[in-house]
Amino acid sequence: MTTAIAYEVLDKALRQPETDRVRIAEALIAGLDAQSDREIERAWQLEIDKRLHEIDTGTLKCIPWEDVRDRLYRNADVQR
């Protein structure tokens, strides 16, 4: 879409009743959210793949949940 067409569409949209403008805005935002959601999902999948590779190759040392929980509780007691 060229800039001129975009401005024309925007101009027409802004002349619509408020309820229609709300619907238009919601539809436009939903379109952005869908793209953003796909990008976020892809970024998370890349991060998951990277971490799994680090675990599989031994470059990342996992800490058992019990140790993490105990550390959190100790730190929480110190901060009180």
PyMOL commands that set and color helices and strands:
alter all, ss='L'
color gray80, all
select helices_A, chain A and resi 3-14+18-57+65-79
alter helices_A, ss='H'
color red, helices_A
deselect
rebuild
show_as cartoon
